[in-house]
Amino acid sequence: MECDILKKYSIIFIFAYFGTTVALLKPNVLFVVVDDLRPTLGCYGESILHTPNVDNLATKSVLFEQAYVQQAICGPSRVSFLTSRRPDTTRLYDFYSYWRVHAGNFTTLPQHFKENGYVTQSVGKVFHPDLASNFSDDSPYSWTNTPYHPSTEKYKMAKVCPNSDGTLGMNIVCPVEVDKMPEGTLPDIQSAEFAIEFLKNMSQLKQPFFLGLGFQKPHIPLKYPREFLDLYPMSKIKLAKYNTYPLRLPLVAWNPWTDLRERDDVQKLNISFPFGPVPDDYQLLMRQSYYAATSYMDSQLGKVLSALEQYGHADNTIISFIGDHGWALGEHQEWSKYSVFDVAARVPFILYVPGVTHSKASETERMFPFISPLSDDSTINLRQEQNSNQYFKQKIFDQEISLNIDAEENSVLQETSETFFKKGPLLDRVFEKSASEVRFSVDSEINPLGYRSSALVELVDLFPTLAELAGLPVLPQCPENPFDTWLCTEGTSLLPLIKNITRGGEAQGKFASSDVIKNSSSAKTIDVKAEGELQFQTSVAMTTSHLAQNCNQTAVPFYSEFHWKKAVFSQYPRPSVEPRDDSDKPHLKDIRIMGYSMWTPDFHYTEWVGFDPSNYTIQWQELYGTELYLRSLDPYEIDNVALYVECADLVKGLSKQLHSGWRAALPS
């Protein structure tokens, strides 16, 4: 009944749905998308990163730990999440077609808000520019106002990066003095300034707004104000943990990172094609500059969030913060995106809903004060709290969860652990809070340090989620033939999941984030079965050298009693098995192979199969490579076990699940 009301009426019912007493008019939306941003942020556990403004936003939001894009390249990814359609529906695998002409007249996320009375404004890179958005950022369909692009974007390929000999180059590593740059500024600075002016102007109007804000950094070139380099002394920079070619990786899976090879400084290294590797000292320099560029982006975001509050919008604005895809920083000897590795497809996804994920403690509370990453106190205390030695270990053996907390933990939390976690069988128990919620707040209905979820989610879920949160017409699921349906989703709204996270679930059970963590010290096995899903069994304590033996058993699933997606999906095209100059960015006419990739809670499975671009058909029988990684035992994806005979039955089951596709993986 609640969901029916939600579909028909305004935002006041959204908050009733979550059980809060907040009553608002239609909420605004601040939709932030960051180019090439992987989850290398303080709030995602990267302690070296100085990202205080993103971290602060996360403390007032739901942070999704396992969010995946549908193709790890800018244009196809953005069209996918802005239409809530997957690449096989948008038919955009490159940059060289416009979906309204090439696939179907699909309604976009900002268009849906515009058609329901919102002022919509694009700032910076929201859609991928040029032909992929009809050289107009999809105007006038998606935007009320003319999209804004910084005037300094045109210097992206210019020789403006200082070299040690005093010359200028078109480099990838590019710390600069801003006042010496063309026009004396940088694109993300200009975008932040325009967004702030828009927020100021909208404070004078009664109409709700949808502001799409696209930051360019840390996309290459890694050009940023030089002072951010001081945050990351070279003595603290490490190489990627596993930075060599993975065992048994099929050749077709390799991307030769041609975008880096175009840069002047990389060309001077004389790196062999297609594998490299990049010399260690330059790997460190690129990682250092990626971190610095990320902190620079954080600084610009902080200014916009501060203005959002200054001009009176923070209490009535939903904020979503995402990366358009990940980026390899030397993992697997790889760089850039252009693959289906976890580092390329997994992204940060943070969602703030006023009155639901956070409520002000008092009228004087500042929710989004600007925090300079360059200041000495930029690392907010909350991260220290989250990374302390007081931690949860959940055990599922003997159908019981126990709670291990440092002896100095407060007594209220200790009492709570006894109350919540030592009663009854695991599958019969009903929790008021998840472990992660109890850790930070045992007596508050709204968690003051934010919420986390490890449920599998996808960026195609964004459109239906934001529409439903705003009380707009809800998107139906797309039919099998989606090309003539203008408004539909190939994802699913995350509202039920958000409700479960922030308020506790219904009778299904009350894990708010994920739920069951493996105990690596135990070798005991347990068989966990769920109707309609693959059924496996395994020992938890296995070393990497025994991965293939694990295929006959499998890890105890990371699962939630509040069931969500069984799997999420991504894909990437290739022109050939052997790496070549266009392997990273093949034109549609040259695509011959498609890598279809699937993440379940336990496995990452990929098939590289034949693809006919003339009629967009998948040829599953033409198999050019298979990948299987056991996620709990091989989280860095360094050992492909797909070809082991011990894994044959597992591969067969996962192949069937992959071919069944996203519809079979939706929450039931």
N, C-alpha and C positions, 0 to 999 in steps of 0.2 A: 504493500500500500504506500509506504514511504517513497519508493522508487517511482510509482505512478505520479504522485504529487510532484516529485522532483522534476519530472519531465515536462510539466506543464506550467509551473509557476516560477517566480523570481527567486533571487538569492536568499531571501528571508527563509525559504524552506530548506536551502542547503544547510544552513546552520541548525535548523530544527532537525535535519537528518543526522547531524553529528551530535545532537543532544545539547548544544550550547544555547545560551539565551541571547546571543548577539543577533540583532535584526538590522540588516543593511539594505540599501538600494542596490541596483546592479553593480557588481564589483568591477573595478578596472583590472586590466591585465598588463603586467610588465613581463614580456617574453624575451629572455636573454639567451642568445646562442653565441658560442665562442668557437672560433675556427681552430681545428686541430687540437682540441683540448682533451687529453686523457685524464683519468681521475688522479692526477698527481697534484693533490691539494692537501692542505693541512687537515681538513675535516675528513679526508679519506685515509688518514693515517700516515701521510708522508711528512714525517717530522722535520725534514730539512726545508720544506716549503714555507715561505712567508706569504700567506694568503689570508690575512686577518678579516677582510670584508666578506669573502666567500664563507669563511669559517663561521663568522658571526651570523650570516644568513642561515647557515645550516643549523645553528642552535635554535632557530625559530621555525624550522621546517621539517618535512620528511626528506631524508636522504636515502635514495635508492642505491644500494651497493652493487646491484647486478642489472644495469640498464644497457641495452644493446641497440646499435643502429642497424639498418637493413642493408646498407652498402657503405663501405668505408672510403668514401670519396665525396667531396663537397656537394656537387650538383645533384647527383642521384639521392644522396642522403637527405638533403634539405627538401627536395620535391616530395620525397617519401613522407617525412614527418609533417610537412605542411599540408599534405592532402590526406594523410592517414591511409596511404596506399603503398604497397610494396613494389619494388622495382619491376617485377614481372607484370604489374598492372600499369604503372606509369610509363613503362617501356623506355625509361631513361636509364641507361647504363653508362653514358658518357656525358658530354656537355652540349651535344649538338642537335637537340630537338626540344620542342615546346610541347608539354603534355597535352594542352588543350587542342592542339592540332594533330599530334602524333598518336595520342591514346584515347582521350575523352575529356569532356568539358568539366573536369572535376572541381568541386568547390574546395577552396583552401580554408585553412584555419582563420587567417585574418578576414577573409571574405565573409565567412559565416558570422563573425562578430560585426562586420560592417553592415551586413544585411539585416542585423537585429538591433540597429540603432547606435552602434559604437562609432566613435571617431578612431580611425585606424591610421597609424603612422609607422613607416619603416625608416630606421636609422642605421646606416652602415650596411653590413652584409647579412641580410636575412635570407632572401632567396639568393641562389647563385646568379650572378649577373650574366649578361649577354643572352645568347639564344635560348639557354635553358629556362629563362623567365621572360622570353620575348623582348629582350633588350629594354625592358620597362619595369623589372621587378614585379611582373604580373599586374601592372596598373592598366586600366583603372579598376579591374575586378577586385583586387585585394585591399587597396588603400584609398582612404578618403583624401589624403593629402599626397602631394608629390613626394616620392621616396627621396631621402637625403643620402647622398654619398659624399664623403670627405673629399675635398679638392686634392689632397695629397695622395690619394690612392694611385694616381698615375705614375708615382715614382717607385712602384713596387719592384720593377725590373731595372731601375736606374742605378748608375754607379755613384752611390752616395755613402758607401761604407768605408770608413778610414782604414787604410793599410798601415803596417808598421813603417813603411818607407815614405809615408806622407802622401801617397797616391790614394785614389778612391776606387773601389771595386764594387761589383754586384755580388756581394758575399752572402753566405748563409749566416755566419757569425757577425753581428752588426750592432754593437753598442755604439751609440751616437750622442753627441751634444745637440740637444733639440734646437737651440737657437741657431745652429749652423746648418740645419736641414732646409731644403726648399720650403719656402713660405714660413719657416721658423716654427713648425709644429709637426705633428704626426697624426695619422688617420684616427687612431682610437681616442686621442685627445679631442679631436674635432667632433667625433661621434658623441662622446660624453657631454661635451659642451652643448651640442644641439639637443640632445635628450633632456638635459637639465632645463634648457629654455622652453622646450615643449611642456615639461611638467609644470613649470611656472605659469605658462599660458593657460593650461587646462585647469589650473586652480581657480580661474575666473569663470569657468563654464560649468553648467549642470550636467552636461552629457558625459556618459562613461567613455573611457578610451581603452584601446588596445595598442600598446607601444611595443613594436618589435625592434630590439636593439641587438645589432650584431657586431661583436668585437673581432678584430682580425688576428690579434696575437693570442697564442704563440704560433700562428701560421708562419712559414718561412716567407721572406727572410726574417731571421730572428733579430729584428730591428727594434730597439727600445732605448730609453734614456740611460746613459752610461751609469748613472748612480745606482741603478738596480743591480748592477754586476757586483757591487760591494757586499750585497746580501749573501753571496755565495762564493766565499774564498775557495780557490782551487783545492786547498788541503781537505775540504769537506766533500768534494765531488768524487763519486765512485763510478766505475764502469757498471753497465748492466750486469746483473748477477750471472746470467747465462747468455753470453754474447758470441756464441759460435753456432754454426749451422746445426739445426736439430737432427737427432738420430732418425734415419729413415724418412726424412721429409720428402714427399714427391716433388719432383722438379717443377711441376706446373704450379705449385703453391708459392714459389719464390717470386717476390717482386724486387726488381733491380734498382729501386729508388732513383729513377732518372731525374726527378726534380732537383735532388741534391747535386747531381753531377753537372747540372747546368750552371751552377754557381762558380764564380771565379776562384774563390779560395779552395773549394773542393777540387776543381780541375787541376790546381797546382800540386795536388797530392798524388796525381798519376795513379789513381785507383783502378785496378783491373775490372773489366766488365765480364760477367754481371754480379760477381760475388764480393769483390773487394778483398779483404775487409778494410774499413777505415782505420788508419793508425790510432793507437790507443790515446795519444795526446790530443788528437782532434776529436775523438769520441767524447773526451772529457770536456773540451771546449764547447761542443754542441749541446751537451747535457746542461752545462752551466748556463748557457745562453737561453735554452728552453725554460729553465727555472726562472731566470731573470725576466724573460718576456712574460711569463705567467704572473709574476708579482706585479709587473707593470700593468697588465690587464686588471688585476685585482684592485689596484689603486684607482683606475678609471671607474670600475664597477662601484667601488665604495663611494665615490663622489655622486654617482647617479642615485644610489640608494639613500644617501644622506639628503639629497634634494627631494626625493620621493616623500620623505618624512617632513622635511622643512615646509613643503607646499601642501601638506595636509592630506596626502594620499595613502600613507602607509597602513592606516586602519581599514582601508577599503580597496586594497589592491592585491590580487593574487600575483605571485612572482614565481615564474619557472626559470630555472637556470640549467642549461645543458651544453655539452659539447656536440659538434656535428659529427664527429667520429674521433677515434683515438689516434695515436701516433707512436710508432716504434722509436725508441731511443737507444738502439743498439741491441735490443733483445733479439736473439736468433741470428745475430749478425745483420739484422734488418734495420732500415730507417724508413720514416714516413708512414703512410697508411697503405692503401692498395692491396689489402690481403684480408684473410678471415682469421688471422691470429687474434687472440683475446685482446692484446694490446692495441689492435687497430679498431676493433668493433665495440669495445666496452667504453662507456662514457660516463662522466658525472651527470647526475640528474637530481636536482634539489627543488622541492616544491613547497612554497610558503602559502598558507591559506589563513588569512586573518581570522582570529577567533576560534580557529580549529587547531592549527599547529602551534599557535602562540597567542596569548592574550596579555596585554599590558598589566603589570603589577600595580601601576599607578598612572595617573594622568601625566606625571612628570617624567616617566621612564622614556629614555631615548632608545628606540629599537635599532636604528641604523646610523649611529654616529660614524663619521668618516674616521677610519683608522689607517694611518699611513703605514704601508709595509716597511718604510725606511726608518720608522721610529724605533727606539729601543724597546718599547713595550708593545710592539705590534703583535706578538704571539699571545693571543688571548688565553687567559687562565683556563678556559674551558677545555682546551686541547690537553693541557697538563692533566686535568681531571680525567679525561677520557683515556689517556695513555698511562695512567698510574698502575701500580702493581696490584691494586684491588680489582679483582676481575672475577668473572663468572666462568665456571667450568660446568657445563651441563652434561650429565651422563644419561644415556638411554638404556644402559645395560640393566638387566633385571627389572625392566619397565619402571625405572625410578629416576627422577632428576634430583641431584643433590647440588648444593650451592657452596662453593669454596670462596671465602672472602678473607682478605688480609685481616690479621688479628686486630688491627687498629680501626677497622671499619666501625661506623656508629652502630649503637645498639638497636636503633629503630630498624635499620636494614637487616640486622641479624635476626630480629624477631620476625620480620617480613619473610625472610628466607624459610624459616621454619613453617610459617603459616601457608605460604604459597607452594612450596616445592617438596613437601614430604607427606603428601596425602594421596593415597590411592594410585591405581595404575596410570601409566602415562596417557593412554588413549581415552581414559574415562574422565581425566581431570579437567576442570574448567578454571581458567586463570583470570584474574582481574587485570593483571599486567603481564607484559613480557619481561624476560630477564633484563633486557636492555633498558626498559622503562624503569623497573625497580631499582636498577643500579644508580640512577640519577635522581629519581623522584618517587618516593613511596607514598606520599600523602597529597599529591597534587593531581588534579584532573587533567591539566595541560602541562606536559613535561617542559620544565624551564630550559632544558638543554637539548631540545629537539628530539626527533625520532629517527630511527634507522630501520630499513627493511632490506632483507636480502632476497625477497621474492624476485623471480625472473620477470622483468618488464622490458618493453621495447619502445622506441620513440614513436612508432605508429600509435601508441596508446595516448600520446599527449593531446591530440586534437579532441577526441571524445571526452577526455578527462576535463580539460579546460572548459569545453562547452557545457558540460553537465554542472561543473562547479559554478558557472555563471548563470545557470538557470536557462540557458538557450535550448532550442530544440535538440533533442538527443539524436546522435547519429545511429542509424540502424547498421547492422552488420551487412557488409557488401555481399551481393549474391554471387553465385559461381561465375556468372558472366557479368563483371562489374563495369564494363566500359560504357554502358548507356545510363548508368546510375550516377547522378551528379553529386549527391551527398550521401556518403556512407563511410564506414570504417573497416579496415582490415586489422585493426587492433581491438582494444577493449578499454572501457572507462576504468580508471583505477579507484573510483570512489569507494567501492566496497572494501578494497584493500586499505585505503587511507582511513576509513572508519575503523576498521579492525585494529590498525596500528595506533590510532590516537585515542580511541575510546574503549578498546577491548571488544572482543567479538561476540557473536551470538552463540548458539548451541554447538556450532562446529568446533569450537575451541578457541583459545585466546592467545596464541603466539602472535605477537605483533611484528616482530621481525624474523628472523629465520632460525631461529627456531631450534634446530638440533645440531650441536657442534660435536664433531668426532673427538673421542678421547684417544689420543695417539699412543697412550701408554698401555692400552689394552689390546689383547689379541683375540678376544672373545668374538664370536660371530653371532649375527642376529639376522633373521629373515624378516624383512618388512615388505608387505604386499599391499597393493592398492588396485582395485578393480579398474581394468582398462589401461593400466600402465605396465611397463616391463617389470618383471619380477626377478630380482637378483639377490645375491647373498655374498658377503665377503668378510675377511679379516680386516680390521682397521689398521693394525700395525704392520705395514709392509714397506720395505725399502724400495728405492727406485729400481734397483736391479731385479726386483721380483714383480715388476708391474704387470708383465704379461700373465704371470700366474694368477694375478688378481682378476683377470677377465672372467674366470669361471665362477667367481664368487661375488664380487663387487662390494663397494663401500656402502656402509649404512647411509641411507639418503639424508641429505640436508632437506628437510621438509617442514612444512607448516601444517598444523592441524586446521588452520584456515586455508584451504586448498586454493592455489592460484595456478598460473600457467604451468603446464607440464614441460614446456620447452619454448625457447625463443630462437629466431632465425636471422641469418644474414647471408649475403651472397657476394661473389666477385667474379667478373669476366676475365678471360684470357684469350689472346689471339692464337696461342700455340702452347705446346708443352714446354719447349725450350724458351728460356727468357730472351727477350729481344727488346729493341728500343721502345716499342709501344706496348709492352706487357703491362705496364702500370695503368695506362689510359688508352685502351684500344677503342677505336671508333666502332660503332654498331656493326657496320658492314664487315669488319674484320674479326668479330668475336666468333670463336669456334668452340670454346669450352666455358662452362659456368661452374664455379665452385659454390655448392649449396652447403651451408654450415648450420649446425643446430647445437644449442647448449641445453642440456637438461641439468637438474641439480647435481648430477654426478659425472656427466660425460660431456666432452666437446667432440662432436663427430662431423666430418666433412666428406662429401663426395664431389670430385671434379669430373663432370660428365659432359657429353656432347651437347651443343646448343646450335640451333639453326636460326640465324638472325633474320632470315627472309620471312619466316612465319612465327618466330618466337617460340619454337617448340623445344622442349627438354628431351634429350635422348638418354634416358637413364641407363640403357644397356651399353652405351659407349663410356666406359669407365677409364679415366686417365690417372686417377690417383685417389687414395683414401687416407684419411687421418682420423686417429682416435687418441684422445688424451683423457686420462683418468683424473678428474679435476681435483679431488681431495689429495691424491698422492703425487700428482705432477702438476701443480698449479702454474708453473712457469712454461708448460707445454714444451718440454725439451725432449720427450721420448715418445714418438709415434708408435703405438703398439698395434695398429690396425692389421698388419700383415702376419702377426703371430697366429699360429694354428690354435693356440689356447684361447684366442679372442674371437674365433670364427662365429660362435653362436651369438656372442654379444654384438658383433658387427652386423650380423643378420637381423637381429632385433632392432638395432638402432637405424639400420637402413630402411626398414619398414616404417619406422616412426618418422624418419626424415621425409620419405615419399608421401606420407599422409599429410604433411604440411601443417601450416599454422592453424587451420580450422580445428584440427583434431587436438590441438594443444591448448585451446582456450579454456578458461576456468569454467567448471561445470556448475 
